[in-house]
Amino acid sequence: MHSSVSRHGMRLSACAAVVLAIGFAAEARAQEAVPQNDLLNATLWMQDSVEYKATVLGLFALARIRLDEGLADPAWTALPEMQGEKFGDRPPAIIVDLDETVLDNNRYQASLVTRRTDFSSKEWTKYVNDKVTDAVIGAVDFAKYADAKGVKVFYVSNRTKEEEPATAENMAALGFPMGGNVDTILARGERPDWKSAKESRMKVVADGYRVLLVMGDNLADFTDKASGTRAERNAVLEADMAHWGKDWIMFPNPEYGSWESSAFGGDYKKSADERRKMKIEALKAWEPKS
């Protein structure tokens, strides 16, 4: 009887050990699991890939060519509907977006990934005020090239007027031309009618200068029609086909922008899972035949 009880106790101990081992393994797998984050691949690509850097350098090389062509042609303008009459007599300028066009915010985007959090306007302001933003590769050299040609570089940005002082200090330290006695950072909210839509600020530049180029990473950097549906946005692309690669130069930004929000109707009140589901539903996918 004693021997049987001992064997039974050993079997119970062995079972308990197996259960504990399974439990520990499950806990280890849970600790190793990494939550989904739609920013991960895009941020890694923009921060670390040669492919991104080569693409951007090529775009700045194209911008130099187009800038020289525009300077040589007095009829050249990137904003024909805004320029009015006799724009050829005005001094030349270019309009450039800041974030992810000439300013590289990958430290902030990477922080969202590593800390598993989302964009916060309050936290973004803290990041801007830290003045740790880098320049996009090739951006300073291009801006200096334009400035040396007598072209005024205007930065039309949706950074806010409260963020403008730190932004200007950061950019000056990076070597960007800052316009001398002309305010060349046209920030959101700097005037009552300067909302997130940019055409009102672009018009201010066009009233005093011949605009040779517009450069950005988002359709909204070129036109206020960017907030439409996906079909409407594609219609804008086609209607403005003559501009792309000539006097409108688009930079790649797979991290964020109106391209993303158009997939879920711009409704950021939806949860991350709801937004991801709608983005998946927006895809045109190949379906293998059985």
C-alpha positions, -999 to +999 in steps of 0.1 A: +000+000+000+028+024+009+046+017-024+014+023-044+008+056-026+044+067-033+040+059-070+007+078-071+023+108-054+052+107-079+027+107-108+009+137-093+042+155-089+052+148-125+018+161-137+022+193-116+057+198-131+043+195-166+015+220-159+040+244-144+063+241-174+035+247-198+024+277-177+060+292-177+063+286-215+030+304-221+040+333-199+074+336-218+056+336-252+032+363-239+062+384-228+078+380-261+047+390-281+051+424-298+019+444-303+010+455-339+021+490-348+013+504-383+043+528-379+070+502-376+080+493-411+074+528-424+096+544-397+123+518-400+124+524-438+125+562-435+151+562-407+174+535-418+171+525-454+194+534-482+164+532-505+147+561-488+178+582-488+185+576-524+150+585-534+151+618-515+185+627-529+171+621-564+142+644-557+164+672-546+186+667-577+154+670-598+144+701-578+177+718-587+171+711-624+135+724-622+146+755-602+171+764-629+145+759-656+121+781-638+146+809-633+153+809-670+117+810-680+098+842-669+065+826-677+071+797-653+050+795-621+039+766-599+007+784-589-008+798-621-043+803-605-029+824-577-002+845-595-024+871-612-010+895-638+027+904-643+039+878-619+071+875-641+083+908-626+082+895-591+112+881-573+115+842-573+105+820-544+098+784-536+072+770-511+085+741-491+067+720-464+087+713-433+080+679-416+091+649-437+099+672-466+130+690-453+127+682-415+132+646-404+111+637-374+120+600-372+131+603-336+096+612-327+080+586-348+104+559-335+095+570-300+059+563-307+068+528-318+092+520-290+069+534-263+038+518-278+019+551-278+001+573-303+005+609-315-002+636-290-003+672-300+009+682-265+038+658-266+046+668-301+051+704-289+075+691-263+094+673-290+095+705-312+107+726-282+135+701-275+150+712-309+163+677-318+148+675-352+172+665-380+173+677-416+162+654-443+193+642-462+200+668-490+175+693-478+200+719-464+222+718-494+192+723-517+178+752-497+212+769-497+214+763-535+181+781-540+190+809-516+224+814-534+204+818-567+184+847-551+153+825-545+134+831-513+126+799-495+093+799-477+084+772-453+046+767-451+041+744-422+013+731-399+036+734-370+018+760-348+027+797-342+036+786-306+061+761-321+076+785-346+103+800-323+118+766-314+114+755-350+133+785-363+161+780-339+164+743-347+164+751-385+190+779-382+213+755-363+209+730-390+220+756-416+187+764-434+184+799-449+159+817-428+150+847-450+168+876-433+142+903-424+114+884-441+093+860-421+097+828-441+081+803-417+044+806-423+030+786-394-005+774-386-025+799-366+000+828-372-029+847-387-066+841-379-073+826-413-042+804-414-058+771-404-044+736-414-054+742-450-024+758-467-037+776-498-043+809-479-007+810-469+005+800-504-015+829-518+003+853-495+036+841-510+022+842-546+010+878-541+046+890-536+068+864-555+069+843-586+066+808-571+088+784-590+083+752-570+060+737-544+075+708-524+059+685-499+051+650-487+013+653-486-013+662-512-024+689-487+010+706-492-001+715-527-039+718-526-067+722-501-086+694-520-065+667-502-092+659-476-116+644-501-124+607-506-099+584-522-117+588-556-117+626-552-080+626-543-072+606-574-092+630-595-070+658-581-039+639-591-052+636-627-064+672-629-029+685-618-009+659-638+011+686-656+025+699-623+039+666-609+077+663-613+078+697-630+069+725-605+053+703-578+076+678-562+062+651-539+084+634-512+077+599-499+061+596-464+046+562-456+043+571-419+013+594-419-007+618-440-040+624-457-034+593-478-039+572-446-068+590-431-088+589-464-090+552-459-110+555-427-128+588-435-105+609-414-123+596-382-096+594-356-122+587-330-122+551-343-100+527-324-067+517-339-082+482-347-112+499-364-089+521-385-067+491-394-097+471-404-109+499-427-074+502-442-073+465-449-108+467-465-095+495-487-069+472-503-073+457-537-061+422-531-053+392-554-075+362-545-059+329-554-082+305-572-088+272-554 
